[in-house]
Amino acid sequence: MNASDRTPADLLRSALAADPARPLVTYYDDATGERVELSVATFANWVAKTANLIQDGLSAEPGERVALLLPAHWQTAVWLLACASTGVVADLGGDPAGADHVVAGPDRLEEGLACTGGRLALSLAPLGRRFPAPPAGYDDYAVEVPSQGDRFAPYVPVAADAPALAVPESAAGRTEPTEPTEPAEPAELTGAELVERARSDARRRGLEPGSRLLSGLAWDSWEGVSAGLYAPLAAGGSVVLCRHLDRLTPEALAARIESERVTHRADAS
């Protein structure tokens, strides 16, 4: 772990400097059979293009809020780091009516229309394919992002003490699950708070450089998004991110753990 890193974008830069060729995110969707593996360099390129789209395409300014109506997915991971790179707040599963912009997956498009700002739709199809036609009221992310630049520089430096991520309070920062006593409210984390929590989670899970964490947790809480992205990134490890993991037989799961050289697990089994 690089002790000087204070923002999520810093974590990605350190990973890129250390070993750009190593895997960072290996994504499985066991409903479709999809498998995608992104090296640190490839992931960082997607982040740069998406950050340019946020800054220039959406004209989003630091402090504005982007509601991410997206599941645990490699493209969601890209958006989280791209938002952090531009200084906008990534509101994971947030209310689109209260957001400046919205990014929605195919099953949440109607909900996202409540946002009066910029709207982008993700098909979440294998290989990041386009929609056959852009959904009404949206631009297609897969159409807009390829033409964006491969390098990104924010117009305004991103402060470590500025808000970076909103997640449900029910699991933010917890090491053990508890029973909620009232409806969850979003917790807003600064970049520095996010990095410190990710480092703490990495230590708690025993992650170190080279660790491979398999996560089947939903990204509806800090616990899920930390296991599925931030903790492995902070540790210098990588994640095997699995969606619809419950559809996998025990034998197939064991085979995946062996083939992907998994060292740690964070799933609901």
C-alpha positions in Angstrom: 0.0 0.0 0.0 1.3 3.5 -0.9 0.9 5.6 2.2 0.9 8.8 0.2 -2.3 7.9 -1.7 -5.2 10.1 -0.5 -7.9 9.7 -3.2 -9.2 6.7 -5.2 -7.6 8.2 -8.3 -4.2 8.1 -6.4 -4.8 4.4 -5.7 -5.2 3.7 -9.4 -2.2 5.8 -10.4 -0.1 3.8 -7.9 -1.3 0.5 -9.3 -0.5 1.7 -12.8 3.0 2.8 -11.8 3.7 -0.5 -10.0 2.6 -3.0 -12.7 0.3 -1.9 -15.6 0.1 -5.4 -17.1 -1.2 -7.3 -14.2 -5.0 -8.1 -13.9 -7.0 -5.7 -11.8 -10.7 -6.7 -12.5 -11.8 -10.1 -13.8 -15.6 -10.0 -14.3 -18.0 -12.9 -14.6 -21.8 -12.8 -15.2 -23.1 -16.3 -14.5 -26.4 -15.4 -16.1 -24.9 -14.8 -19.5 -21.6 -16.7 -19.4 -19.6 -13.5 -19.9 -16.0 -13.2 -18.7 -13.9 -10.0 -19.1 -10.4 -9.5 -17.7 -9.0 -6.0 -17.5 -5.4 -5.3 -16.7 -4.5 -2.2 -14.7 -3.6 -0.4 -17.9 -6.8 -1.3 -19.7 -8.9 -0.4 -16.7 -7.1 2.9 -16.4 -7.7 3.7 -20.1 -11.5 3.1 -19.6 -11.4 5.4 -16.6 -9.6 8.1 -18.5 -12.0 8.0 -21.4 -15.0 8.0 -19.0 -13.6 10.9 -16.9 -13.2 12.9 -20.1 -16.8 12.1 -21.0 -17.9 13.3 -17.5 -15.9 16.5 -17.7 -16.4 17.5 -21.3 -19.4 15.5 -22.5 -21.6 16.0 -19.4 -19.9 19.2 -18.5 -20.0 18.0 -14.9 -18.2 20.1 -12.3 -16.6 19.1 -9.1 -19.1 18.6 -6.3 -22.0 17.7 -8.7 -23.7 14.4 -8.1 -24.0 11.5 -10.5 -26.5 8.8 -9.6 -25.2 5.4 -10.7 -28.1 3.1 -11.2 -25.9 0.1 -11.9 -25.1 -3.3 -10.4 -21.8 -4.9 -9.5 -20.1 -4.8 -12.9 -16.8 -3.9 -14.4 -18.2 -0.8 -16.0 -19.6 0.4 -12.7 -16.1 0.1 -11.3 -14.9 2.3 -14.2 -17.5 4.9 -13.4 -16.6 4.9 -9.7 -13.0 5.7 -10.5 -13.8 8.1 -13.3 -16.1 10.1 -10.9 -13.3 10.2 -8.3 -10.9 11.4 -11.0 -13.1 14.4 -11.9 -14.3 15.4 -8.4 -17.9 14.6 -8.9 -19.8 12.5 -6.3 -20.6 9.0 -7.3 -24.0 8.3 -5.7 -24.3 4.5 -5.9 -27.9 3.6 -6.3 -28.9 7.2 -5.5 -32.1 9.1 -6.1 -31.9 10.3 -9.7 -34.4 13.1 -9.0 -31.8 14.7 -6.7 -28.8 14.1 -8.9 -27.2 16.4 -11.4 -26.6 13.5 -13.8 -27.6 9.9 -14.0 -26.0 6.7 -15.4 -28.5 3.8 -15.7 -28.4 0.2 -16.6 -31.0 -1.4 -18.9 -33.3 -2.4 -16.0 -33.4 1.1 -14.4 -33.9 3.4 -17.4 -37.4 4.4 -16.4 -36.3 5.3 -12.9 -33.4 7.4 -14.3 -35.7 9.7 -16.3 -36.4 11.5 -13.0 -33.0 13.2 -13.5 -33.3 16.5 -15.3 -29.6 16.7 -16.1 -27.4 14.6 -18.4 -28.4 11.0 -18.8 -26.3 8.1 -20.1 -27.4 4.5 -20.5 -25.3 1.4 -20.3 -26.4 -1.8 -22.0 -24.2 -3.9 -19.7 -24.1 -6.4 -22.6 -21.0 -8.5 -23.2 -18.0 -6.6 -24.6 -19.7 -3.3 -23.7 -22.0 -3.5 -26.7 -24.2 -0.6 -27.8 -28.0 -0.6 -27.5 -29.6 -1.4 -30.9 -30.9 2.2 -30.6 -30.3 4.7 -27.8 -33.0 4.5 -25.2 -35.5 7.4 -25.2 -34.1 10.2 -23.1 -30.6 8.9 -22.9 -27.3 9.0 -24.8 -25.6 5.6 -25.2 -22.4 5.4 -23.2 -20.9 2.8 -25.6 -21.4 5.3 -28.5 -20.1 8.3 -26.6 -17.0 7.0 -24.8 -14.8 5.6 -27.6 -14.0 9.0 -29.1 -12.9 10.4 -25.7 -9.2 11.0 -25.0 -7.0 8.3 -23.6 -5.4 10.6 -21.1 -7.2 12.7 -18.5 -6.4 15.8 -16.5 -9.0 17.5 -14.3 -9.6 21.2 -14.9 -9.6 21.6 -11.2 -7.4 19.5 -8.8 -9.5 17.0 -6.8 -9.2 17.6 -3.1 -8.9 14.6 -0.8 -11.3 16.1 1.7 -14.1 16.7 -0.9 -17.1 14.3 -1.1 -16.3 11.3 -3.4 -18.8 8.5 -2.8 -22.3 8.1 -1.4 -23.2 4.6 -0.2 -25.9 3.2 2.2 -25.1 3.9 5.8 -26.2 0.5 6.9 -22.9 -1.1 5.9 -20.5 1.8 5.6 -17.4 1.1 7.6 -18.7 -2.0 9.4 -16.7 -5.1 9.8 -19.6 -7.3 10.9 -23.2 -7.4 9.6 -25.8 -6.0 11.9 -29.6 -5.8 11.8 -30.8 -2.4 10.7 -33.2 -0.7 13.1 -34.4 1.9 10.7 -34.2 2.6 6.9 -30.7 3.1 5.6 -29.5 6.6 4.8 -26.7 7.3 2.4 -23.3 8.0 3.9 -21.1 10.4 2.0 -17.4 9.7 2.1 -14.6 12.0 1.1 -11.7 10.6 -1.0 -9.5 10.4 2.0 -12.1 8.6 4.1 -12.8 6.2 1.3 -9.1 5.4 0.9 -8.6 4.9 4.7 -11.6 2.6 4.9 -10.4 0.6 1.9 -7.0 0.2 3.5 -8.6 -0.9 6.8 -10.8 -3.4 4.9 -7.8 -4.8 3.0 -5.9 -5.3 6.3 -8.9 -7.0 7.9 -9.3 -9.4 5.0 -5.6 -10.1 4.9 -5.1 -8.7 1.4 -1.6 -7.9 0.2 0.1 -7.3 -3.2 -0.9 -10.1 -5.5 -4.0 -11.2 -3.6 -7.0 -12.3 -5.7 -10.3 -11.6 -3.9 -13.4 -13.3 -5.3 -16.5 -11.3 -4.5 -20.1 -12.1 -5.2 -21.5 -9.4 -3.0 -24.0 -6.9 -4.3 -22.9 -3.3 -4.6 -25.7 -1.9 -2.5 -23.5 -1.2 0.5 -19.9 -0.1 1.4 -19.1 -3.8 2.2 -20.0 -4.9 -1.3 -18.2 -2.2 -3.2 -15.2 -2.3 -0.9 -14.7 -6.0 -1.5 -15.5 -5.7 -5.2 -13.1 -2.9 -5.9 -11.6 -0.6 -3.3 -10.0 -3.0 -0.9 -8.2 -5.1 -3.5 -7.1 -1.9 -5.3 -5.8 -0.4 -2.0 -3.8 -3.6 -1.3 -2.2 -3.9 -4.7 -4.3 -7.0 -5.4 -7.1 -7.8 -7.8 -10.7 -8.8 -7.8 -12.7 -11.6 -9.4 -16.0 -9.9 -9.5 -18.9 -12.3 -9.9 -22.5 -11.3 -10.7 -25.3 -13.9 -10.3 -22.8 -16.2 -8.5 -25.8 -18.1 -7.0 -26.3 -19.7 -10.4 -23.0 -21.5 -10.2 -22.8 -25.0 -8.9 -20.4 -25.7 -6.0 -18.2 -27.7 -8.4 -18.1 -24.9 -10.9 -17.3 -22.4 -8.2 -14.4 -24.6 -7.0 -13.1 -24.8 -10.5 -13.2 -21.0 -10.9 -11.4 -20.5 -7.6 -8.6 -22.8 -8.8 -8.4 -21.4 -12.4 -8.4 -17.8 -11.2 -5.9 -18.4 -8.5 -8.3 -17.0 -5.9 -6.6 -16.3 -2.5 -9.5 -14.7 -0.6 -13.3 -14.8 -0.8 -16.2 -12.3 0.0 -19.4 -13.9 -1.1 -22.7 -14.8 0.5 -22.1 -18.5 0.6 
